[in-house]
């Protein structure tokens, strides 16, 4: 595997650390910006909104302008570093919110561009493995990035955490400039050909399930820090280690799910949502018990974000995995992320307390499970077995 692929994985690590680290430094941001914790939770949603709306538009624009992938990625990393610098210097919530949207736009486009470059620098037979290394940066952000930025916040302040991401982004930009080979010009997207895939109702069903699964996870995860401090009674100094344990569980779950997702995507998601729903419900009931809370935190990590390989495998089996299908899926995932954070915060704002995000996560997990039931037990049809409009049709699984 070329060194360049690992550099791209480091790039994704840097960007997703910024996306998720707000969950670990909520109390500091709330105090510094003089807003309730619920409003800080919305900063995660705002980042996701930038990814949902701006990311696909930026990617399509770069492709239509035939900007080479290397130059496109460098430009986007420069924009990301600038927006993150504004966030690190913010003295008001409004400035922070604008900066989060801008970083979301650049981050989404960087993600797609990094995957495209990884496909260019390796042979077709190992492109999947290369993509797994790149996406592994996201998992590493949960294991290392979020706990480290939380620890830095507690000792050096929240601004130092933001500046760390600026430094990492700048370093990745230099490494890309030096090590990534010159890219060929991006091919222009055939929107007409891509739009045919969206006539498939099973694709929309897969998108809906993806959004519900991610919403269930982030309705709860976005508020783990205040729950663990104010209800469970952990000291703030323990939070980085608890989030680190959650991140390790993500990595372990991701490895197991990734191994079997191609063959058993639906079954994995069904059992994942059952276990997630039960663990969040028990967490809500026994939140005062430190031992039980830690166990359930780890269980949630095992069946939470680690569902990503399964939901991606399902979409890739359901429709031709062209750039528009995958870009829209990325947007759908981030819609779920933003909606989940907002729903969890809305439950607290409505006066139902800090346990509300956990119960709302349970409800969303049940909805995700219901969306999967029509596909349980169905066999995947051969790609060549059915033709729609002269093109082979993907199976609903």
C-alpha positions as CSV (number, residue, x, y, z in Angstrom):
1,X,0.0,0.0,0.0
2,X,1.6,3.3,-1.1
3,X,2.5,5.8,1.6
4,X,0.2,8.3,-0.1
5,X,-2.8,6.2,0.9
6,X,-1.9,6.6,4.6
7,X,-1.4,10.3,4.1
8,X,-5.0,10.5,2.8
9,X,-6.1,8.5,5.9
10,X,-4.3,11.1,8.1
11,X,-6.2,13.8,6.2
12,X,-9.6,12.2,7.0
13,X,-8.4,11.7,10.6
14,X,-7.7,15.4,10.9
15,X,-11.1,16.5,9.4
16,X,-13.3,14.1,11.3
17,X,-11.5,14.9,14.6
18,X,-12.8,18.5,14.1
19,X,-16.2,17.2,13.3
20,X,-16.6,15.0,16.4
21,X,-14.5,16.8,19.0
22,X,-17.3,19.2,19.9
23,X,-18.9,16.4,21.8
24,X,-16.0,16.1,24.1
25,X,-15.5,19.8,24.9
26,X,-19.2,20.9,25.2
27,X,-18.9,22.4,28.7
28,X,-15.9,24.6,27.8
29,X,-17.5,25.8,24.6
30,X,-20.8,26.5,26.4
31,X,-19.0,28.6,29.1
32,X,-16.8,30.4,26.6
33,X,-19.5,31.3,24.2
34,X,-22.1,31.9,26.9
35,X,-24.8,29.6,25.5
36,X,-26.6,26.5,26.8
37,X,-25.1,23.0,26.2
38,X,-27.9,22.2,23.8
39,X,-26.8,25.0,21.5
40,X,-23.2,23.6,21.5
41,X,-24.7,20.3,20.4
42,X,-26.1,22.1,17.4
43,X,-22.6,22.9,16.2
44,X,-22.3,19.2,15.3
45,X,-25.5,19.6,13.3
46,X,-24.2,22.7,11.6
47,X,-21.1,20.9,10.4
48,X,-23.2,18.2,9.1
49,X,-25.4,20.7,7.2
50,X,-22.3,22.1,5.5
51,X,-21.4,18.5,4.4
52,X,-25.0,17.8,3.2
53,X,-25.6,20.9,1.2
54,X,-22.2,22.2,0.2
55,X,-20.1,19.1,-0.1
56,X,-21.9,17.6,-3.1
57,X,-22.2,21.0,-4.9
58,X,-18.4,21.6,-4.4
59,X,-17.5,18.1,-5.7
60,X,-19.7,18.4,-8.8
61,X,-18.3,21.9,-9.4
62,X,-14.8,20.7,-9.3
63,X,-15.6,17.8,-11.6
64,X,-17.3,20.0,-14.1
65,X,-14.4,22.4,-14.1
66,X,-12.1,19.4,-14.6
67,X,-9.9,20.5,-11.7
68,X,-7.3,17.7,-11.1
69,X,-7.9,15.8,-7.9
70,X,-4.6,16.7,-6.3
71,X,-5.1,20.5,-6.9
72,X,-8.7,20.2,-5.8
73,X,-7.8,18.5,-2.5
74,X,-5.0,21.0,-1.8
75,X,-7.4,23.9,-2.4
76,X,-10.1,22.3,-0.2
77,X,-7.6,21.7,2.6
78,X,-6.5,25.3,2.5
79,X,-10.2,26.4,2.8
80,X,-10.7,24.0,5.7
81,X,-7.6,25.3,7.5
82,X,-8.9,28.9,7.1
83,X,-12.4,28.1,8.3
84,X,-11.0,26.2,11.3
85,X,-8.7,29.1,12.2
86,X,-11.8,31.4,12.3
87,X,-13.5,28.8,14.6
88,X,-10.4,28.8,16.8
89,X,-10.5,32.6,17.1
90,X,-14.3,32.9,17.6
91,X,-15.6,35.0,20.4
92,X,-19.3,34.6,19.6
93,X,-21.6,31.7,18.9
94,X,-22.6,33.1,15.5
95,X,-19.0,33.3,14.2
96,X,-18.4,29.7,15.4
97,X,-21.6,28.5,13.7
98,X,-20.6,30.1,10.4
99,X,-17.1,28.5,10.6
100,X,-18.6,25.1,11.4
101,X,-20.8,25.3,8.2
102,X,-17.7,26.3,6.1
103,X,-15.6,23.5,7.5
104,X,-18.4,21.0,6.8
105,X,-18.5,22.1,3.1
106,X,-14.8,21.7,2.7
107,X,-14.6,18.5,4.7
108,X,-17.3,16.7,2.7
109,X,-15.6,17.5,-0.6
110,X,-12.1,16.5,0.8
111,X,-13.5,13.2,1.7
112,X,-14.7,12.4,-1.8
113,X,-11.5,13.8,-3.3
114,X,-9.3,11.7,-1.0
115,X,-11.1,8.5,-2.0
116,X,-10.7,9.4,-5.7
117,X,-7.0,9.9,-5.3
118,X,-6.6,6.7,-3.4
119,X,-8.2,4.9,-6.4
120,X,-5.7,6.6,-8.8
121,X,-2.5,5.6,-7.0
122,X,-3.2,1.8,-6.5
123,X,-4.2,-1.0,-8.9
124,X,-7.9,-1.7,-9.4
125,X,-7.5,-5.0,-7.5
126,X,-6.7,-3.3,-4.2
127,X,-8.9,-0.2,-4.5
128,X,-11.3,-1.5,-1.8
129,X,-8.4,-2.0,0.6
130,X,-7.0,1.4,-0.1
131,X,-10.4,3.0,0.5
132,X,-10.6,1.1,3.8
133,X,-7.3,2.7,4.9
134,X,-8.6,6.1,4.0
135,X,-11.9,5.7,5.8
136,X,-10.0,4.2,8.7
137,X,-9.0,7.8,9.5
138,X,-12.6,8.4,10.6
139,X,-12.4,5.5,13.1
140,X,-9.0,6.7,14.4
141,X,-10.6,10.1,15.0
142,X,-13.0,8.5,17.5
143,X,-10.2,6.5,19.2
144,X,-7.5,9.1,19.3
145,X,-8.7,12.5,18.0
146,X,-11.7,13.1,20.3
147,X,-10.0,12.0,23.6
148,X,-6.8,13.9,22.8
149,X,-8.7,17.1,22.0
150,X,-10.8,16.7,25.1
151,X,-7.6,16.3,27.2
152,X,-6.1,19.3,25.5
153,X,-9.2,21.3,26.3
154,X,-9.0,20.5,30.0
155,X,-5.3,21.5,30.3
156,X,-4.8,24.2,27.6
157,X,-8.3,25.3,26.7
158,X,-10.7,24.6,23.9
159,X,-9.0,27.0,21.4
160,X,-5.8,24.8,21.6
161,X,-7.9,21.8,20.4
162,X,-9.1,23.8,17.3
163,X,-5.6,25.1,16.6
164,X,-4.3,21.5,16.7
165,X,-6.6,20.6,13.8
166,X,-5.4,23.7,11.9
167,X,-1.8,22.4,12.3
168,X,-2.8,18.9,11.2
169,X,-4.6,20.1,8.2
170,X,-1.7,22.3,7.2
171,X,0.7,19.4,7.6
172,X,-1.6,17.2,5.4
173,X,-1.7,19.9,2.8
174,X,2.1,20.0,2.6
175,X,2.4,16.2,2.5
176,X,-0.2,16.0,-0.3
177,X,1.7,18.7,-2.3
178,X,5.0,16.7,-1.9
179,X,3.9,13.1,-2.1
180,X,0.7,12.8,-4.1
181,X,1.5,12.3,-7.8
182,X,0.0,14.6,-10.4
183,X,-3.6,13.7,-11.0
184,X,-5.3,13.4,-14.3
185,X,-8.2,15.8,-14.9
186,X,-11.5,14.8,-13.3
187,X,-14.0,13.4,-15.7
188,X,-17.3,15.3,-16.1
189,X,-20.2,13.6,-14.4
190,X,-23.0,12.3,-16.7
191,X,-25.9,13.5,-14.6
192,X,-28.5,11.8,-16.9
193,X,-26.9,8.4,-16.5
194,X,-26.6,8.9,-12.7
195,X,-30.1,10.0,-12.3
196,X,-31.5,6.7,-13.6
197,X,-30.4,5.1,-10.4
198,X,-32.7,7.3,-8.3
199,X,-35.7,5.6,-9.9
200,X,-35.0,2.6,-7.8
201,X,-37.3,2.6,-4.7
202,X,-35.0,0.2,-2.9
203,X,-32.2,2.8,-3.1
204,X,-34.4,5.3,-1.2
205,X,-35.3,2.6,1.3
206,X,-31.5,2.0,1.9
207,X,-31.0,5.8,2.3
208,X,-33.8,6.1,4.8
209,X,-32.3,3.2,6.9
210,X,-28.9,4.8,6.8
211,X,-30.3,8.2,8.1
212,X,-32.2,6.5,10.9
213,X,-29.3,4.4,12.1
214,X,-26.9,7.4,12.2
215,X,-29.6,9.5,13.9
216,X,-30.1,6.9,16.6
217,X,-26.4,6.9,17.3
218,X,-25.8,10.6,17.4
219,X,-28.9,11.6,19.3
220,X,-27.2,9.8,22.2
221,X,-23.5,10.2,21.5
222,X,-23.7,14.0,21.1
223,X,-24.6,14.3,24.8
224,X,-22.6,11.5,26.4
225,X,-20.2,14.0,28.0
226,X,-22.8,16.0,30.0
227,X,-24.6,12.7,30.8
228,X,-21.5,11.0,32.2
229,X,-20.5,14.1,34.2
230,X,-23.9,15.4,35.6
231,X,-25.8,12.1,36.0
232,X,-23.3,9.3,36.3
233,X,-20.9,11.5,38.4
234,X,-17.6,11.0,36.5
235,X,-15.0,13.7,37.0
236,X,-14.3,15.8,33.8
237,X,-10.8,14.3,33.8
238,X,-12.3,10.8,33.2
239,X,-14.1,11.8,30.0
240,X,-11.2,11.5,27.6
241,X,-10.6,8.0,28.8
242,X,-14.2,7.1,28.5
243,X,-14.5,8.5,25.0
244,X,-11.3,6.6,24.2
245,X,-12.9,3.3,25.3
246,X,-15.9,4.2,23.1
247,X,-13.6,4.9,20.2
248,X,-11.8,1.6,20.6
249,X,-15.1,-0.2,20.6
250,X,-15.9,1.6,17.3
251,X,-12.7,0.3,15.7
252,X,-13.3,-3.3,16.9
253,X,-17.0,-3.2,15.7
254,X,-15.9,-1.6,12.4
255,X,-13.4,-4.5,11.8
256,X,-16.0,-7.2,12.5
257,X,-18.8,-5.5,10.5
258,X,-16.5,-4.8,7.6
259,X,-15.5,-8.4,7.4
260,X,-19.0,-9.7,7.0
261,X,-20.9,-6.7,5.6
262,X,-20.8,-7.8,1.9
263,X,-22.6,-11.1,2.7
264,X,-24.8,-10.2,5.6
265,X,-25.5,-6.4,5.5
266,X,-29.2,-6.6,6.4
267,X,-28.8,-9.2,9.2
268,X,-25.9,-7.1,10.7
269,X,-28.0,-3.9,10.8
270,X,-31.0,-5.7,12.2
271,X,-29.1,-7.1,15.2
272,X,-27.1,-3.9,15.5
273,X,-30.3,-1.9,16.0
274,X,-31.7,-4.4,18.5
275,X,-28.5,-4.3,20.6
276,X,-28.2,-0.5,20.2
277,X,-31.8,0.1,21.3
278,X,-31.5,-2.2,24.3
279,X,-28.1,-0.7,25.4
280,X,-29.4,2.9,25.2
281,X,-32.5,2.0,27.1
282,X,-30.5,0.3,29.9
283,X,-28.1,3.3,29.9
284,X,-31.0,5.6,30.5
285,X,-32.3,3.5,33.4
286,X,-29.0,2.8,35.1
287,X,-27.2,6.1,34.2
288,X,-26.2,6.7,37.9
289,X,-24.3,3.4,38.1
290,X,-20.7,4.0,36.9
291,X,-19.9,0.4,36.1
292,X,-23.1,-0.3,34.2
293,X,-22.7,3.0,32.3
294,X,-19.2,2.2,31.2
295,X,-20.2,-1.3,30.0
296,X,-23.1,0.1,28.0
297,X,-20.9,2.9,26.6
298,X,-18.7,0.2,25.2
299,X,-21.6,-1.9,23.9
300,X,-23.0,1.2,22.2
301,X,-19.6,1.8,20.5
302,X,-19.5,-1.8,19.2
303,X,-22.9,-1.5,17.4
304,X,-22.9,2.3,16.7
305,X,-20.7,4.0,14.1
306,X,-19.4,0.5,13.3
307,X,-22.6,0.0,11.2
308,X,-21.0,2.2,8.5
309,X,-19.6,-0.7,6.4
310,X,-22.9,-2.4,6.4
311,X,-24.9,0.6,5.3
312,X,-22.4,1.4,2.6
313,X,-22.3,-2.2,1.4
314,X,-26.1,-2.2,1.1
315,X,-26.3,0.9,-1.0
316,X,-23.5,-0.4,-3.3
317,X,-25.5,-3.6,-3.9
318,X,-28.8,-1.7,-4.3
319,X,-27.6,0.7,-7.1
320,X,-24.6,1.3,-9.3
321,X,-22.1,3.0,-7.0
322,X,-21.5,6.0,-9.2
323,X,-20.3,9.4,-7.8
324,X,-23.8,10.9,-7.4
325,X,-25.2,7.8,-5.6
326,X,-22.3,7.8,-3.2
327,X,-22.3,11.6,-2.7
328,X,-26.0,11.6,-2.0
329,X,-25.5,8.7,0.5
330,X,-22.8,10.8,2.2
331,X,-25.3,13.6,2.5
332,X,-28.0,11.3,3.8
333,X,-25.6,10.0,6.5
334,X,-24.8,13.6,7.6
335,X,-28.5,14.5,7.5
336,X,-28.9,11.7,10.0
337,X,-26.0,12.9,12.1
338,X,-27.3,16.5,12.2
339,X,-30.9,15.4,12.8
340,X,-29.8,13.1,15.6
341,X,-27.9,15.8,17.4
342,X,-30.8,18.2,17.0
343,X,-33.4,15.7,18.2
344,X,-31.3,14.9,21.3
345,X,-30.9,18.5,22.1
346,X,-34.6,19.2,21.5
347,X,-35.5,16.6,24.1
348,X,-33.3,18.3,26.7
349,X,-34.6,21.8,25.7
350,X,-38.2,20.5,26.1
351,X,-37.5,19.9,29.8
352,X,-37.1,16.1,29.7
353,X,-33.6,16.1,31.2
354,X,-30.3,14.7,30.1
355,X,-31.7,11.2,29.8
356,X,-33.9,12.3,26.9
357,X,-31.2,11.9,24.2
358,X,-30.8,8.2,25.3
359,X,-34.6,7.5,25.0
360,X,-34.8,9.3,21.7
361,X,-31.9,7.2,20.4
362,X,-33.9,4.1,21.4
363,X,-36.9,5.4,19.4
364,X,-34.8,6.1,16.3
365,X,-33.2,2.7,16.6
366,X,-36.7,1.1,16.6
367,X,-37.6,3.1,13.5
368,X,-34.4,1.9,11.8
369,X,-35.3,-1.7,12.7
370,X,-38.8,-1.3,11.2
371,X,-37.3,0.1,8.0
372,X,-35.2,-3.1,7.6
373,X,-38.0,-5.7,8.3
374,X,-39.3,-5.8,4.7
375,X,-35.8,-7.0,3.5
376,X,-35.1,-9.6,6.2
377,X,-34.7,-13.0,4.7
378,X,-34.6,-11.8,1.1
379,X,-31.9,-13.2,-1.2
380,X,-29.8,-10.8,-3.2
381,X,-30.6,-11.2,-6.9
382,X,-27.8,-11.5,-9.5
383,X,-26.7,-8.2,-11.0
384,X,-27.2,-9.7,-14.5
385,X,-30.6,-11.3,-13.7
386,X,-32.7,-8.2,-14.1
387,X,-32.4,-5.4,-16.6
388,X,-34.0,-2.0,-16.2
389,X,-33.9,0.4,-19.2
390,X,-31.2,-1.7,-20.9
391,X,-29.0,-1.6,-17.8
392,X,-28.5,-4.3,-15.2
393,X,-30.4,-3.6,-12.0
394,X,-29.0,-4.0,-8.5
395,X,-30.7,-6.1,-5.9
396,X,-32.7,-4.5,-3.1
397,X,-30.0,-5.8,-0.6
